[in-house]
Amino acid sequence: MASAPNLRERTRRAVRAEIAATAMRLFEEQGFDATTVDQIAAAASISRRSFFHYFGTKEDLVLGDTEALGESVRAALEARPAEESAWTAIRAAFMTLRSTEDSADDLLLARLHHDAPSLRAKHLEKHLRWQELLAPDIQRRLGLPETETPDPRARAFVAAALACLDAALNAWCESGGELDPVRLFDDAIEAIRA
């Protein structure tokens, strides 16, 4: 059982959350690319140096810790039953990404991902890393022989699944959050599998 975070960690989390909330407000008002780190720091009443103590880049405010998220998706994928199909397993693993937070915040994040070129570039980097993380388990589920580096077919499979996820989130964003993102994802996968 994990121990409860100490006071220092709880304080750190609270400060991170306050900086992130301030940044999101500015991003919504001014746009992601038009908002500077200096503006975020000033609005949050911290120094620029303090900002970088909590976040490596401005993009980290929106994308979060993509390495940790990727590792959590990989763990969820590897925890799926061995006999489960690759599509079923990766769908279930992706469902661990579903937010339990306010959907208005999720919609703002989706809009930022969609509209800001610098975020799209970082998002593509994340996809490439996640292909490396998820391809070995998918390779096994596809019945492909184990190799030192992931088989291109397994990488293509993961890339297609990630493209379905992106298509679903983009459609959900364009609908103003009205459409069901899980249904959109399932429809995208069904089209790929047809």
C-alpha positions as CSV (number, residue, x, y, z in Angstrom):
1,M,0.0,0.0,0.0
2,A,1.4,3.4,-1.0
3,S,1.9,5.9,1.8
4,A,0.1,9.2,1.8
5,P,2.1,12.1,0.3
6,N,3.9,14.2,2.9
7,L,3.2,17.9,3.5
8,R,6.0,19.0,1.1
9,E,4.6,16.8,-1.7
10,R,1.0,18.0,-1.1
11,T,2.2,21.6,-1.2
12,R,4.1,20.9,-4.4
13,R,1.0,19.4,-6.0
14,A,-1.1,22.4,-4.9
15,V,1.3,24.9,-6.3
16,R,1.5,22.9,-9.6
17,A,-2.3,22.8,-9.8
18,E,-2.5,26.6,-9.1
19,I,0.1,27.4,-11.8
20,A,-1.7,25.1,-14.3
21,A,-5.1,26.7,-13.6
22,T,-3.6,30.1,-14.1
23,A,-2.0,29.0,-17.3
24,M,-5.2,27.4,-18.6
25,R,-7.1,30.7,-18.0
26,L,-4.5,32.6,-20.0
27,F,-4.4,30.0,-22.7
28,E,-8.2,30.3,-23.0
29,E,-8.1,34.1,-23.1
30,Q,-5.0,34.6,-25.4
31,G,-4.3,31.3,-27.1
32,F,-1.5,28.9,-26.3
33,D,1.1,30.3,-28.6
34,A,0.4,33.9,-27.6
35,T,0.9,33.2,-23.9
36,T,4.4,33.4,-22.6
37,V,6.0,31.7,-19.6
38,D,6.7,35.2,-18.2
39,Q,3.0,36.0,-18.4
40,I,2.1,32.7,-16.6
41,A,4.6,33.3,-13.9
42,A,3.5,36.9,-13.3
43,A,-0.2,35.9,-13.2
44,A,0.6,33.1,-10.7
45,S,2.8,35.4,-8.6
46,I,5.9,33.4,-9.0
47,S,9.3,33.9,-10.7
48,R,10.2,32.5,-14.1
49,R,12.7,30.3,-12.4
50,S,10.0,29.0,-10.0
51,F,7.9,28.2,-13.1
52,F,10.7,25.9,-14.4
53,H,11.0,24.3,-11.0
54,Y,7.5,22.9,-11.5
55,F,7.3,22.5,-15.3
56,G,10.0,21.8,-17.8
57,T,8.2,23.6,-20.6
58,K,5.0,25.5,-21.3
59,E,3.9,22.5,-23.3
60,D,4.1,20.3,-20.2
61,L,1.3,22.3,-18.7
62,V,-1.1,20.9,-21.4
63,L,0.5,17.6,-22.3
64,G,1.4,16.5,-18.7
65,D,4.0,13.9,-18.1
66,T,3.8,12.0,-21.4
67,E,6.4,9.5,-20.3
68,A,4.5,8.6,-17.1
69,L,1.2,8.4,-19.1
70,G,2.8,6.2,-21.7
71,E,4.2,3.9,-18.9
72,S,0.7,3.7,-17.3
73,V,-0.8,2.8,-20.7
74,R,1.9,0.2,-21.2
75,A,1.3,-1.3,-17.7
76,A,-2.5,-1.4,-18.4
77,L,-1.8,-3.1,-21.8
78,E,0.5,-5.7,-20.3
79,A,-2.0,-6.4,-17.5
80,R,-4.7,-7.4,-20.0
81,P,-5.4,-11.1,-20.4
82,A,-2.8,-12.8,-22.6
83,E,-5.4,-14.3,-24.9
84,E,-7.2,-11.0,-25.5
85,S,-7.0,-9.6,-29.1
86,A,-4.6,-6.8,-29.8
87,W,-7.6,-4.4,-30.5
88,T,-9.5,-5.3,-27.4
89,A,-6.3,-5.0,-25.2
90,I,-5.2,-1.6,-26.6
91,R,-8.7,-0.2,-26.4
92,A,-8.9,-1.2,-22.7
93,A,-5.4,0.3,-22.1
94,F,-6.4,3.6,-23.7
95,M,-9.5,3.7,-21.5
96,T,-7.2,4.2,-18.5
97,L,-6.5,7.7,-20.0
98,R,-10.1,8.8,-19.5
99,S,-10.3,11.8,-17.3
100,T,-12.4,11.9,-14.2
101,E,-12.0,15.7,-14.1
102,D,-14.3,18.4,-15.4
103,S,-15.1,17.8,-19.1
104,A,-14.9,21.6,-19.7
105,D,-11.2,21.4,-18.8
106,D,-10.8,18.4,-21.0
107,L,-12.5,20.2,-23.9
108,L,-10.1,23.2,-23.4
109,L,-7.1,20.8,-23.5
110,A,-8.4,19.1,-26.6
111,R,-8.8,22.5,-28.3
112,L,-5.3,23.5,-27.3
113,H,-3.9,20.3,-28.7
114,H,-5.9,20.8,-31.9
115,D,-5.0,24.5,-32.5
116,A,-1.4,25.1,-31.3
117,P,1.3,24.0,-33.7
118,S,3.9,23.6,-31.0
119,L,1.6,21.2,-29.1
120,R,0.9,19.2,-32.2
121,A,4.7,18.7,-32.7
122,K,5.1,17.5,-29.1
123,H,2.1,15.3,-29.5
124,L,3.7,13.6,-32.5
125,E,6.8,13.0,-30.4
126,K,4.7,11.4,-27.8
127,H,3.1,9.1,-30.4
128,L,6.5,8.0,-31.6
129,R,7.6,7.2,-28.0
130,W,4.3,5.4,-27.3
131,Q,4.8,3.2,-30.4
132,E,8.1,2.0,-28.9
133,L,6.4,1.4,-25.5
134,L,3.3,-0.4,-26.7
135,A,4.6,-2.3,-29.8
136,P,6.3,-5.2,-28.0
137,D,3.1,-6.3,-26.3
138,I,1.1,-5.8,-29.5
139,Q,3.7,-7.8,-31.4
140,R,3.1,-10.7,-29.0
141,R,-0.7,-10.4,-29.3
142,L,-0.4,-10.4,-33.1
143,G,1.5,-13.6,-33.0
144,L,4.6,-12.1,-34.5
145,P,8.0,-13.5,-33.5
146,E,10.0,-11.6,-30.8
147,T,12.6,-9.2,-32.2
148,E,15.2,-6.9,-30.8
149,T,13.4,-3.9,-32.0
150,P,9.6,-3.7,-32.5
151,D,8.3,-5.2,-35.7
152,P,7.1,-2.6,-38.2
153,R,3.7,-4.3,-38.3
154,A,3.3,-3.9,-34.5
155,R,4.4,-0.2,-34.7
156,A,1.9,0.4,-37.5
157,F,-0.8,-1.2,-35.4
158,V,-0.1,1.1,-32.5
159,A,0.2,4.1,-34.8
160,A,-3.2,3.2,-36.3
161,A,-4.7,2.9,-32.8
162,L,-3.2,6.3,-31.8
163,A,-4.6,7.8,-35.0
164,C,-8.1,6.5,-34.1
165,L,-7.7,8.0,-30.6
166,D,-6.7,11.4,-32.1
167,A,-9.5,11.3,-34.7
168,A,-12.0,10.6,-31.9
169,L,-10.7,13.4,-29.7
170,N,-10.7,15.8,-32.6
171,A,-14.3,15.0,-33.5
172,W,-15.3,15.3,-29.8
173,C,-13.6,18.7,-29.6
174,E,-15.3,19.9,-32.9
175,S,-18.7,18.8,-31.5
176,G,-18.1,21.0,-28.4
177,G,-18.0,18.0,-26.2
178,E,-21.5,16.8,-27.3
179,L,-20.4,13.5,-28.9
180,D,-19.3,10.5,-26.9
181,P,-15.5,10.2,-27.4
182,V,-15.5,6.4,-26.6
183,R,-18.1,5.8,-29.3
184,L,-16.1,7.9,-31.7
185,F,-13.0,5.9,-30.9
186,D,-14.8,2.6,-31.4
187,D,-16.2,3.8,-34.7
188,A,-12.7,4.8,-35.9
189,I,-11.3,1.4,-34.9
190,E,-14.2,-0.3,-36.7
191,A,-13.4,1.7,-39.9
192,I,-9.8,0.6,-39.7
193,R,-10.6,-3.0,-39.1
194,A,-13.1,-3.1,-42.0
